[in-house]
Amino acid sequence: MPFVLDSSVALAWVLPDESNPTLDRLCDRLTDDIALVPPVWPLEIGNVLLIAVKRGRLTVKDRIRLVRELRALPVEIDGTSTERSLEETLALAQKYDLTTYDASYIELALRRDVSLASLDNRLRKACLLAKISLLPS
């Protein structure tokens, strides 16, 4: 079954110092499933990788390789999320005290009635309040 994938989990899959067996099992699900993401996802990924290069955590060569790995994942960018950003997403951000970026993951999970994979504590707390199942559980 598809699930919403936030950038924290995807980055933990590829960053060399963030290996996690529980997350690896979640990644294995993508053999049969797809991950759903809002349009902000690639920008969030890119920003973290850019900062990692600036801080010396990654080389440019590493960044290029990681982008290639991330692009190979079966990820579907949900275009409807953009249409909902000034109404539903904004309301969810206010309701759960989130950024609109994080609320876009909540909106997508609610609309598609799927679980959300995140390591972000604030986003996980909002999922619990919104009755969205969490991955990893």
Secondary structure, DSSP 8 states (H G I E B T S, - for coil): --EEE-HHHHHHHHSTT---HHHHHHHHGGGT--EEE-TTHHHHHHHHHHHHHHTTSS-HHHHHHHHHHHHTS-EEE-THHHHTTTTHHHHHHHHHT--HHHHHHHHHHHHHT--EE---HHHHHHHHHHT--EE--
